[in-house]
């Protein structure tokens, strides 16, 4: 049996028991009230009869006689006639008059006249009034017994009057009163049944028709899944309250657990809130920058049958994937350059072989001398010899090939001085690559005839965890009317503005700034540039990414400081 059915039956049983108990108690109280009213009525009637002068005189007269008159005489006497007249007029079960010994002088059944009463008369004959509920010769009754005093006396008792009303008449009165009691009990039972059914429906709706065991299993599964996955999961209830906020979401967004907070005012990126708008129900996944990470976020509406369960927002970390992608792009660019260099070497070897094959040995020697003077094929980066770190040489060389393909000359600034070596290639790749890519795009979109990008790098390895300073300028048209801070906004792209935004793909500058600040550095605009060139100049400081070189860096620094 389902839990909701068990709950319904239990509620119905409780309601039925309460109604029955209440009805029984009410009926008993009504019965007692009717019985008390009957006793009081019998007492009043008995007092009236006992106070009648004729009754008092008649009882005294018979009491003074020797013996008790025979039943025939009593049946035709004035006491019997008076008692019966009162009984018939009031509807009492009996009106009995006795002498001072308890012998009947008046009774509804004449055959019992002269006999002793069936109930104890000693209390009334002792001078006290009493109400009773007992069973006599006429059946169960509720009545009263009152002493009869001699005429002109308040102390001489000559008999007693006993008056009773039938219990059956009490039952008839109760039957008349029980109808509203039954109707009330029935109404209460109906209301209880209706409330139980409504409570059952609400329980099923709140639990989605699941049993307690199923709910317990779901809770355990939810905790295991939500806390065991690396993806961030945020659940937003239909009322706008955050119902789920797993540990991965807290880590990726770099904010504390927001469970229970209002979604509209929670400290989460606005782009996530836009995903849960009705207009964005079919929106594709978007990329955001939060906590120094590139996150892919999407939101889906959750339904159970036809019930709206709210929204589920999923967060996936793409930071490392983007860094690996950029490194692979650099490797691919370098591979292309090496293939070009190999092709050039092959052509040179073929030329030399041709000279030798036709006997032009002097021409071959002259060609070899010219090759030795010019050196091998180099990356199209001007002043690349200023870079001492092999990683920077390779990476900027690869970027130079990409820039050359787009008609942009990449050059190293004359103030470049890098004496250490790169200790954290991933962060350097992310920051330097974004800045160069943005500058190349700006140079291509600029109005200057000569397109160029200039990069200057300085390192500071005098401290623990050296800092790399990067300055990137271009020949573009600058930021135009944009404020410098606007280009660091998430989602700001060059496609949204005709001028240089410096925002790369809408994530570049926002990402590199957060990455640099997370390390204690920063990325900022040194010069917004102007239309016609030169363009904007960006500067980035990345602490902790450089180490001292193994060959003479410390001694060089000492010589510089002493000089």
PANU-935307 format. One record per residue (C-alpha): x, z, y. Coordinates in steps of 0.5 Angstrom, whole numbers, plus 500, padded with zeros to 3 digits. Layout:
BEGIN
XZY ...
This chain:
BEGIN
500500500 503498507 505504512 500501517 494502512 497509509 497511517 490508518 487512512 490518513 487518520 480516518 481522513 483527519 477524523 472525518 475532516 475534523 468531524 465535518 468541520 465541527 458539524 458544519 460550524 456547529 450547524 452554522 452556530 445553531 442557524 445563527 442562534 435560531 436566526 437571532 432568536 427569530 429577529 428578537 421575536 420579530 422585534 418584540 412582536 413589531 414593538 407590540 403591534 406598533 404600540 397598540 393605540 388602535 394601530 397608532 390611531 388608525 395609521 395617523 388617521 390614514 396619514 392625515 387623509 389626502 392620498 392613500 385609500 384604495 386597496 379594497 378599502 384598506 383590505 376591509 379596514 381595521 389595520 388589515 384585520 388587526 395585522 392579519 390576526 397577529 400574523 396568524 396568531 404568532 405564525 409570522 411570515 408577514 406583519 406589514 403596516 405602512 404610512 409615513 411614506 412607506 406605502 402598505 396599509 396592511 399586508 398578507 397579500 391584499 393585492 399589494 396594499 397601497 404599494 410601496 414596501 420592497 425593503 427600505 423603510 427609511 431607518 424605521 421611519 427615521 425613528 430607529 428600530 432595526 432587525 433585518 435578514 433579507 428577501 422581500 415579496 414573500 421570500 427570504 425572512 428574518 424580521 424587524 422594523 419599528 416606527 409607529 408614533 402618533 397617539 399621545 406623541 413620542 416624536 411624531 412618526 406616522 408609519 412603521 411596522 415590519 414583522 418577519 419570520 420565514 427562513 424556511 421555518 428557521 430551517 425547520 427548527 434547524 432540522 429539528 436541532 441537527 439530529 443531535 448534532 448529526 448523532 454527535 458527529 457520527 459518534 465522534 467519527 465512529 470513535 475516531 475510526 475505532 481509535 484509528 483501528 486500535 492504533 493500527 493494531 498497536 503499531 503493527 504489534 510494536 513493529 512486528 508487522 514490519 515496514 519503516 524501511 524494513 525496520 531501518 534495514 534491521 537496525 543497520 544490520 543489527 548494529 553491523 552484526 552485533 558490533 562486528 562479532 567477537 561473541 558477546 550478545 546480551 538481549 533481555 526484554 520481556 520486562 526484564 530490561 537489558 535491550 542489547 549489550 554489544 561491545 564484545 559482551 562489555 569487553 568479555 565481562 569487563 564491565 561498562 555498557 549495561 543497556 537499559 539497566 534492569 537485568 535482575 540488578 545489573 552488574 553481571 555474573 549471577 550464573 548468567 541471570 540463572 540461565 534466564 530463569 524459566 526453569 533453565 530454559 532448556 539448560 545446556 551451556 555453562 562455563 563461567 569466569 569473568 574478567 580473567 577469562 573463561 567464558 562459555 555462556 548459553 541463553 535462548 528464549 526468543 519468539 516471533 510467531 507467538 510473541 515473547 521477545 525475551 532472552 538472548 544470552 551468548 558469550 564465547 571466550 574459551 580462555 585461549 582455547 583452554 590454554 592451548 588445550 593445556 599446552 597440547 596436553 603437556 606436549 602430548 604427555 612429553 611425547 609419550 615420555 619421549 616414546 617411552 624413552 625411545 623404547 627404553 633406548 631401543 631395548 638397551 641397544 638390542 641388549 648391547 647388540 645381543 652381547 656383541 653377537 654372542 661374543 660377550 664383549 666384556 658383558 657389553 662393556 660392563 652394561 655400557 658402563 652401567 648405562 653411563 652411570 645411571 644416565 638416560 630415562 628421566 621424568 619421574 620428578 624428584 629433584 628436577 635438577 633444581 629447575 634451570 628453565 627448560 620450559 619449566 623442566 619440560 612442563 613439570 616433567 610432563 605433569 610428573 608423568 601424569 601424576 605417576 600414572 595416577 600413583 602420585 609422586 611429583 617432587 620439586 621442593 628443596 627451596 626451589 630457585 629459578 634463575 631466570 626463564 619463563 617469558 609468558 608460558 601461557 599464564 604460567 601454564 594456566 596457573 601452575 597446571 591448575 594448581 598441580 592438577 588440583 593437588 594431584 586430585 587431592 592426593 589421589 582422594 586423600 587417606 594418606 598411604 604415601 601420595 605425593 605433590 610438592 612444588 616449590 618455585 622462586 623467581 624475582 628478576 631484580 625488577 622489570 618484569 620478574 615475578 614467579 612465586 609458586 607454592 604447591 602442597 599435597 598429601 591430601 586431607 586438606 580443606 576440611 570444614 571449608 573456608 579458604 575463600 570458598 574454594 575460589 568460588 566459581 562453579 565449586 567442584 570436587 564432585 560437590 564435596 567429598 573433601 579436597 576443594 582445590 577447585 579443579 573443574 569448577 573454574 581452575 582456582 577462580 580463573 587463576 586467581 583472576 588471572 594473577 590479580 589482573 597481573 597484580 599478583 594473587 592466589 591464596 591458601 597458605 595452609 588449609 591442611 588436615 585430614 590424614 595429611 599433609 594437605 592444603 598448601 596454595 601459593 600463587 604470585 604471578 608478576 611479569 612472567 619471568 625474564 633474566 637469564 642470559 648467562 650470569 644471572 645479574 652477576 650472581 645477584 650482585 654476588 648474592 647481594 654483596 655476600 
